[in-house]
Amino acid sequence: MPTTACASPRAWRIALAFIVTPGLASLGLACAIPLYAGLPDWWDRIARTALMYAMFGAYPPTIVLGLPLYLALKERLRPTLLNCAWAGAVTAALPPLLLGLIANPTYAYSGGHVTHDQGMRTLWGWLDLGTGVGLMALIGSLTGAAFWLIAVCGARPSRSPPASSAPAGGL
């Protein structure tokens, strides 16, 4: 019976993936949505925006959600491209989803004073929340794919011993 090969990522590759991929996500998002509109140099805007996204939007969810998710699922699921992309999407989308659901959108500015609209989120508010969470899920899935490329793809397969010496053919 032939031995089966499965990818077993080494610890240094996993650590490298956890360090590099949030930075890549921050840089990609900074290129798509740069902040600091007052700065004349586009590259300076990208660099400052990427740093801001990394410090407040990429590394904290990676440490708080991504690392425990990896540790919980590493023995249960194979590190496939789809599984890594799914975990990245959940890690990136869960914080903005929770913040959007917890935030109180019930106060509106109207004619010089703040009014209260009885706790109703408008259709536009739900659409805005959904598109924002969807964008973060897309970026997270791409980041999960990058995680897979760094941590798993190219890892040397380890040979596992045969399951048993029973004849192939069934019961």
N, C-alpha and C positions, 0 to 999 in steps of 0.2 A: 504494500500500500504506500503510495507516495506521500511524502510529508507536505504539509500545507505551509505556505508562506504568508505571513501577515506583517503589515508595517507596524513596527514598534518604534515610535519616535523617541529619540534620546532626550534626556532632561535639558541639555544645553539648547537643543533646537526648540523645545517648548518654551523655555525661558526667553530665547531670542524672539520667538513669535509673539509672546505676550508683551515684549518691549517695543518691537518694531510696528506691529499692525495698528495699534491705536494712533501712533504718530502718522502713519500713512493715511488713515481715515481722516485725521485732522487736516492734513495737507490737502487731501482731495476735496473736503468740504470747504476749506478756505479758498481754494481755486474757484469753486462753484459759487460760493456766497461770501465774498470778502467783506469784512467790516472796515472801520476807519476810513470813511469816505473822504475825510479832509486831507489825507496824506496824498501828496502828488505822485509819489513813486509807487507803481503797481506792485512791485516785488516786495517793498516794505509793507504794504497792506497785507499781502499774502503771508509774509513771515509773522507779522504781529497777530493776524487772525488765526493762523495755525497754532501759535503758542497759546492763545486764549481758548481755542476749541480743545486743545490737548489737555490743558490744566483743568478745565471745568466740564468738558463734555465727553472726553474719550477715556482718559486714564481712570477717573473715579468709577465709572460703570464697569470698566474692565476689571478693576481690582475687587469691587464690591459684588458684582454679578458674574462676570466672565470666569474668573478664577475658581470660585466655588462651583459654578456650573460645570467647568471642565473636570474638577476633582470628583464631582458626584457622578458624572457620566463616563469617565474614562474607562471604567471596568464594564459598563453596561452596553456601550455603543462603540462600534468601530469608528475610527476617525476618518470618515469618508468626506468627500467634498461637500455633499449635501448636508451631512450632519454638522459640519463646521460652519457652513453658511447659515443653517437654521439657528445654531447657537449664537452666532454673531448677530443675526437679526433680532433675536429675543433680547440679547444683552444691550443692543443699541436702542431698541424701540420701547422697552419697558419703562425707563425713567421718564421720557417725555409723555408717555401715555398716562402714567400715574400722576405726574405733575399737572397735566391738562385736566384730568378728572377731579383732582383735589382742588385745583384753583377755583376761586369764586368769581365767575364771570358775570355776576349779577349787578355790578355797579357800572353806571354809565355817566359820562359827563354831558350835561345838557344845559346850555344857556347860562353858564357861570356857576352852576351848582351840581352836586353829585346826586343822581337819582338811583333808586333801587327798583329793579324790575321783577321782583318776586321769585328769584332763583331759576329763571328759565334760560337755558342756553339756546341761542338761535340756531337755525339751520346752517347759517354761515359759520357759526362757532364750531359746530360739529364737523363741517366740511374742512375747516382750517385745522382742527385737531387731527382729523384723519389723514390729511395730506402731509402734515408735519411728521406724524408718527410713521406714515408710509415711507417718507423720504429717509427717516432714520433707520427703518427696517431694511431698506434697499442698501444704504451705506453700510449697515451692519452685516448684511449678507455678503457684500463684496469684501468687507474686512475679514469675515470668517473664511472666505475663499483664500484670501491672502495668508491667513493663519495656517490653513491647510497646506498651501504651497511651501511655507517656511518650515513648518513643524513636521509634516508627514510626507509630502511629495519628495521623492528622492531619498527617503530614509531606507537604509538597508533592511531587507526582510529578514526576520529571524525565523529559524527553522524550529517548528514545534514537533515534539515526538508524536508518533502515530497514536491515535485514540485507543485502539486495541488491536489485537492480532486475530480477531474473529474474521471468518471468511466473509467476503463481500457478497451480498445477495439477500440479506434480510434476516429475519428472525429464525 
